[in-house]
Amino acid sequence: MKEQSLDNLWLAQVLFDLEAVQFGNFTVSESAVSSPVFINPKALISNPTAFRVAIKLMQQEINLAQSLRRPRVHPFELVAGVPVGGLLLATAYSLETSIPLIYARSRPEGTGKRGIEGHFNPGDTALVVDDLITRGSSILETASLLEENGVKVKDVIVLIDREHGAAERLHKKGYNLISILKLEVMLTHYMSRGLISEETYHGCVEYLRSKQGENSANGN
């Protein structure tokens, strides 16, 4: 793999090329609100090279954060994927790093009960992984279930932060959020490459500002 492939803007471009980023009028499932941009990071599984780059970027970011004089990521013994997109990423990350994988099944499936899949020891710390975060509801649900079962959660890593105030919301619950890509950075890249119009760009940025303003007004 070429060294220049390990770049978040390269990944943003691949997501666009895979039609994983679309513009129009969409309902974001997690927050059930209208949005002018839709992102589906799960499309990366169709492109093994890009999927591998996503995992390498995650690994690179975690290693950097842990190597600082004041580390921004706590030590962890487990990686926990948020179904479904986060579980795909966490599985690949586990295979890349040899860190054991678990996942919190918050809803019964088939004959399975609500609980944790995979082996862990009470007191272990897990790095929570998801593909996309809007307000963080799914991640908070996963973290809560992990902690109910004796697994500590300190840090969360996501591929894309839609910048709807999730970082602040998680911080108030005691969790640190790390993201590989932020939505506004992606939008700026797409406009600079002529992939979206200035009108689309400004419309999306205004939407982001309105959501951030709502979160500030609500104290989130």
SVG drawing of the C-alpha trace seen along z (x, -y; Angstrom):
<svg xmlns="http://www.w3.org/2000/svg" viewBox="-37 -29 43 49">
<polyline fill="none" stroke="black" stroke-width="0.4" points="0.0,0.0 1.4,-3.4 2.2,-5.7 0.1,-8.5 -3.0,-6.3 -2.8,-6.7 -4.6,-10.0 -8.0,-11.0 -8.8,-13.1 -7.9,-10.1 -10.5,-8.2 -13.0,-11.0 -12.5,-10.9 -13.0,-7.1 -16.2,-7.4 -17.5,-9.9 -16.4,-7.7 -18.2,-4.7 -21.4,-6.9 -21.3,-6.5 -21.8,-10.3 -25.0,-11.6 -26.7,-15.0 -30.4,-15.7 -33.0,-15.5 -32.6,-12.5 -33.7,-11.4 -30.8,-10.5 -31.9,-7.3 -30.1,-7.9 -31.6,-11.4 -34.7,-11.1 -34.1,-14.6 -33.9,-15.9 -30.4,-16.2 -29.0,-17.5 -26.2,-14.9 -26.3,-11.2 -23.2,-9.1 -22.9,-5.3 -19.4,-4.2 -20.4,-0.6 -19.8,-0.9 -16.1,-0.6 -16.4,3.1 -16.8,3.4 -13.3,1.8 -10.7,3.9 -7.9,1.4 -10.0,-1.5 -11.3,0.5 -7.7,1.4 -6.8,-2.2 -9.6,-3.1 -8.3,-0.5 -4.7,-1.7 -5.9,-5.3 -7.7,-4.2 -4.6,-2.3 -2.3,-5.3 -4.6,-7.7 -4.8,-5.5 -1.0,-4.9 -0.3,-8.6 -2.8,-9.5 -1.2,-6.9 2.4,-8.0 2.0,-11.6 3.5,-12.8 0.0,-13.3 -1.8,-10.4 -5.3,-11.2 -6.3,-7.5 -6.4,-5.2 -4.9,-1.7 -7.4,0.9 -7.5,4.7 -10.5,5.1 -12.1,3.5 -15.9,3.3 -17.9,2.8 -21.2,1.0 -23.5,3.1 -23.5,3.0 -21.1,0.6 -18.9,0.3 -18.7,4.1 -17.3,4.4 -14.6,1.9 -13.9,3.4 -13.5,6.9 -11.0,5.7 -9.2,3.6 -9.0,6.7 -7.5,8.8 -5.0,6.0 -3.9,5.5 -4.6,8.9 -6.6,7.1 -9.6,9.3 -13.0,8.3 -16.4,8.1 -19.7,6.5 -22.7,5.4 -25.9,6.9 -28.4,4.4 -31.4,6.2 -32.2,9.9 -31.5,11.6 -33.0,15.1 -32.3,17.2 -29.6,14.8 -30.1,12.7 -29.2,9.0 -25.6,9.0 -22.0,9.2 -20.6,11.5 -17.0,12.6 -14.8,13.3 -13.8,10.6 -12.8,10.2 -14.6,7.9 -12.6,4.7 -11.2,4.9 -11.3,1.6 -12.7,1.5 -12.2,-0.9 -15.6,-1.4 -15.6,-1.6 -18.3,-2.9 -18.4,-4.0 -20.5,-7.1 -21.7,-9.3 -24.5,-11.9 -25.5,-12.6 -24.0,-9.4 -27.1,-7.6 -26.0,-4.2 -22.6,-4.6 -24.0,-5.6 -26.3,-2.6 -23.4,-0.3 -21.1,-1.9 -23.9,-1.6 -24.4,2.1 -20.7,2.8 -20.4,1.0 -23.4,2.9 -21.4,6.1 -18.2,4.9 -16.3,3.6 -14.9,0.1 -15.2,-2.5 -13.0,-5.5 -12.5,-6.2 -14.5,-6.0 -13.2,-6.1 -15.4,-6.7 -14.6,-6.9 -16.8,-10.0 -18.2,-12.6 -21.3,-14.4 -20.6,-17.2 -24.0,-17.3 -22.5,-17.8 -21.7,-14.2 -18.2,-14.9 -19.6,-17.2 -22.4,-14.8 -20.0,-11.9 -17.6,-14.1 -20.4,-14.9 -20.8,-11.1 -17.0,-10.7 -16.1,-9.4 -13.4,-10.8 -14.3,-10.9 -11.7,-10.5 -12.8,-10.8 -10.8,-10.1 -13.0,-12.4 -15.2,-15.4 -18.1,-16.2 -17.1,-19.8 -13.6,-18.7 -15.2,-16.3 -17.5,-19.0 -14.6,-21.4 -12.6,-18.7 -15.5,-18.0 -16.1,-21.6 -12.4,-22.3 -12.3,-19.4 -15.4,-20.7 -17.4,-17.6 -20.2,-19.7 -21.4,-23.2 -20.8,-26.1 -24.5,-26.3 -24.6,-22.7 -21.5,-23.3 -22.9,-26.4 -26.3,-24.7 -24.7,-21.8 -22.4,-24.0 -25.4,-26.1 -27.2,-22.9 -24.2,-21.9 -24.1,-25.3 -27.8,-25.1 -27.4,-21.7 -24.4,-22.9 -26.4,-25.9 -29.3,-23.7 -27.0,-21.6 -25.5,-24.7 -28.9,-26.1 -30.0,-22.8 -26.8,-22.5 -25.7,-19.3"/>
</svg>
